[in-house]
Amino acid sequence: MDPLSITASVIAIAELTSKAVNYLNGVKNASKDQERCALEASSLFTLLTSLKYRLEDTTPTDPWYARVLDLGTENGALSQYKVALERLVNKIVPKNKAGKVTAPILWPFKQKEVAEILAAIERLKSLIGIALEMDHL
């Protein structure tokens, strides 16, 4: 994968993360699960942004770059997070006016689904954090 491809993937996931965070932050009287999802996704957005800028400044010959490519492999951490995030966004962001009325009332996830989404977020946060630290070695 070339620098442009991995950077494009990171940007797309960051935008989707931002969409979820913006929606979750706008919910009045949010449940604890909604708050946790918003906080975790928000902190991941910050890491994704740092990774994006670092990728823009790297070259394929950089040893750090080879390690970061592992995040973007098929079924890799970025892919797994994107699937979880798309599931989150598809369930929480209203698709029509009727959904805008009921969405704040209904939290469409069961505890197990929330735990799975939070686990995916945490895995990716850890891996991106490690990748960014490796850049400083």
Disulfide bonds with the S-S distance in Angstrom:
none
